[in-house]
Structure formats: C-alpha cells, structure tokens
Amino acid sequence: MLTGLQSDEHTGMSVKQILIVEDEKPIRDMIAFGLRRAGFDVLEAEDCVTARARVVDNQPDLMLIDWMLPDTSGLELTRWVKKNEATSEVPVIMLTARAEEDDKVRGLEGGADDYITKPFSPRELVARIEAVLRRGQTVGAGEVLNADGLQLDPASHRVRGSGEDIQLGPKEFKLLQFFMSHPERVYSRSQLLDRVWGGNVYVEERTVDVHIRRLRKALEPGSFDRFVQTVRGAGYRFSTRAS
C-alpha cells in the first residue's frame, strides 16, 4: 500500500491538490492513481497550454511537470510558473528521464523545487511531494524582520528597503528570510542547502551561488546587497556591518 498523506479524517489536514503535467496518458493515469490512494486531490494536464489554464484557475498546492512536453518544454513551463506573480509560490517537482547532473542543475536553477528521475516508485514520489509541501509551510510564518532599513514581512511575503518594494523570487525570499533570522553567522553552501532547500533534495552546491547573485542584484538599489557577505573559504553571512 502507498504511504503518504491520508484524508483529513485520519490526519486533520486539508487535502492538498496536485497538478500533474504529463503528455503520456498511461504514466499520467498511474501517477494520478497513486496520488489519490495517498489522499491527494488530483488535476491533470497533457500540455503546457492546458497546464497554464489549470494553475491559474485552480492554484494547486504543487505541480508535477514532465520535462518533455509536446508544445513547450517542462523547463520553460516551470520558469513561467515561477516568474508569474500569481503562481510563483506554487512548488514544482520536475519528472524526467534525464539523469545527468547538468540537467538536474538546469531544472533546479530554472525554479524547480525538486527533481525526480524516471523510473520512480509511487512511494518515493509521495515522499518527495510531502517533503516539498512541508518546506513550504514554514514560509509566511514568523515576525517582521528588520535590518538597517531593510524589512522582510513573512506574512505578506513582502520585502521593502528605504520605503520601496523589493521584488524577489521565491528562493531568494527564503534565503533572505533565513539570513535575516540568523545574522552574523557564517553558513557554508551545504548548510544553506540543508536549511533553505531541505536536506532531502538534490541540489548542486553551485546553485547556492546563483541564488546569492540574484539576491544581491535585487538588493542593489538601496545598497542592501552589502549585507550578504562572502566569507572566503567558509561560505556566506548576513551582516549590517562592513565585511
């Protein structure tokens, strides 16, 4: 029997809705069957056009996106989801037969929250979904954080600096929230991967550097980028003091 989230009768949790984007119907049906057995509500789409309509209309709790789709690649769909303000917070797990490390890095740098290689077992897929959903529950909780004119409000998911809104991607927001919650401490890339991405997710360490660069670029207008400091040979720290 599949293990995973059960109905709210057993756990008291609301039923999570998963959107499966997969063009091969037998695979889509197999995944849908396993997810329903595990207590999830399921939506389906066979191409990117249908998937875009589904995600905007229904706001699923998570998307499973196959890399190879008939109209646009799953990677492009993932980028669209993460760049669209209305859908940027929807977690994405990419499903693909591509097992090469560079492909995994491309998928994760494209905004995917996790990556699972075919063939996979239904139990593994359910476990990955649960892990990603658990990580998402921590965002949006906690007090407003302030650091020398830079303000982060987890409840409204808003960052402001010098009275102006600062636009951040989902991963950059999580990074900044973690940094501002733990100022002055140095964290290695592997520690940041564990704390921000989660310990059960495969992410190349250089992906951290990509998101650090994006975070610094977004913080540049108010010179807040100086708060995200590189500690040579050790990692990164958040500090309002000069490095």
N, C-alpha and C positions, 0 to 999 in steps of 0.2 A: 504494500500500500504506500502511496505517496505520503511524504511528510511535508508539513508546511502550515501556513495559516489556515485555521479552520473557520467555520462560520462563527458569527458573533455569539451564537447560542453557547458555544464552548469557551470562547475567549473574551467576550465582551468588547471586542474590537470591531470597528466598522469594516465592511467588506471593501477591499481595495480593487480598483478597476485597472485592468491591464490591457493595453492596445498592442495586438500582435500585427506586425507589418511583415508579411511573408508572401511571396507570389506563388509558391508551390503549395497547393491545397492539401495534399496528404500531410506535409510537415506542419502546416498551419493547424489542421484538424487535430494532429497528435498533441501539439503544444497546448491548444485550447482545452482538450480533454483533460490533460494533466493538471492544468491550472484550475479548472473548475473543480476537479477532485480535491485540490488543495484548498478550496474555499474562496478563490478569486472570482470576481466578475470579469468577463472577457469581451473585448471588442476586437474586430478583425478588419484588416485592410490588405488588399493584394498588390497595391502600388502606392507611389508617393502622393499622387493626386487625392486618392481616397483617404490616405493617412492624414494629410493636412486638414481635410474637412473634419475627420473624426476627432483629431486632437483639439482643434479649435472649438468644435461644438460640445465635446464631452469632457475636456480637461481630465484625461485619465491620470491615475496615480503614478503610472510608469509605462514606458513604451519598450517593446522588444522589436528591434529593427534589423532585418536581414541586410547584409552588405550589398548583395547582388539583387537589384530590383529592376523590373522591365523598363521603367520610364526614367528614373533618376537613381543614382547610387544611394544606398542607405547612409553612406557617409555624408553626402550632400543633404539628405533629409535631416540627419542629426544636427548638422550645422544650422539648418533653417530653424529647427526647433529651439536651439539654444540662443539664436540671435533674435528670435521673435519675442517681444516683451511679454506677450500674452501666454507664451508656452515655455519660457526659458527655465522655469523651475521644475518642469516635468523631467524626472530621471529617465535616462536612456541606457539600455543594455544592448550592445550590438551582438548579433548572431552571425557567424561567418565560418566558412571552411578555411579561411586564410589563417595559417598558424605561424607565419613568420613574425619575428619580433617587430620589424619595421611597420608591418600592417597594424599590429596591436597599438603601437605608439601613435600611428596616424589616426586610428579610431578614437583613442583617448584624448589626443590633442584636439581632435575635431569636436570634442564636447561630450563624448560618451562617458557615462559614469562607471561602466564595467563592460567587459568583453568576454564572450564565451564562445569557444571553438567547437564546431560540429565535428563528429557527433558528440552529443552530451546526453546525460540521463535526465529524466524529468525531476528527480530528486535534487540533482545538482542545480538545475535551473531554478527551482523553487527556493533553494538555499541562497542563491545569488540575489534573487529578487528580494527576499526578506532582508538580506544584509543591506542592500541599497536603500530600501524603504526605512530601515532603522536609522541609517545615517541621516536621511532627510528629515527625520523627526526632531533632530537637535537644532536645525536652523529655524529661526523665528522665535526662539525662546531666550530668555535672559534679559538683563538690564541694558539700558543705553550706555554705550562705551564712548568715552571722550579722551582725546589726547591732543592737547595743544592746538585746538581749533578744528581738529578732525573728529567727526561724530558718526558713530555707527549705531543704528537702531534695528535690532534683530526683529522686533515685532512688525515693523513696517517694511523691513528689508530695504532700508534707505541709508545711503552714506552721504554726508554733507561735509564740505570743507570751506571755511571762510564764507559761510552763508549760501554756498552754491551746491546744487546736487552733483554728485559724482556717480557716473554710470559704471557699474562693474558687472562682469559676467558672474554666473553662479559660483564657479570655483574660486574666482578672485575674491568674491564676497566672503566665502568660507575661510579662505586664507587670512584675509584681513581681520575677520572676527576672531579667529584663533590667535593671531599675533597680538591684537589689542587686548585680548583676555589674558595674555601671558607676556607682558612687556619685559624687556631687558634680558630675557633668557635666550640662549643660543640653541637653535634646533637644527639638527642635521637634515639632509634631504630625506633620509629613510624615516626619521621621526615625523617629519611633516607629512610624508605619505601615509604613515600609520594614523596620525591624528586627524588629518583633513580628508584623505581619500578613503581610509579604512584599511585595516590590516589584511582583509581577505580579497583585496582587489589587486590584480596585476597592473602595475604602472611602472614604466621605466623611470629611473631617478631623474633623468634629464628633463622629464615632463615638468617637474617642480620648477626648474629654471625658466621654462617657457611661461608658466603662470606667474612667476615672480616678475618677469619682464613686463607682462601685461598689466599686472597690478601697479607697478611703478609708473608705467606710462599713463594709466588712468589717474594716478595721484599727482602727476607733474604740475598741473595748473596752479595749485596752491603751494607748490614746493613740498608737498607732503611725501613725495617719493623718497625723500631723505630719511624718513622714519624706517623704511625697510632696508636694513643694512646687511651687507655681505661680510661675514667673518671668515677670512681666508683660512682654508683648511678645516673649517668646522661646520659652516652652514649659514644660517640667516637668523637675525634677531630683529625685533621691533623696538625702537628706542627713539625718544624725542631729543635725546642728547646727541651731540656730534659723535660720529664713529671714530 
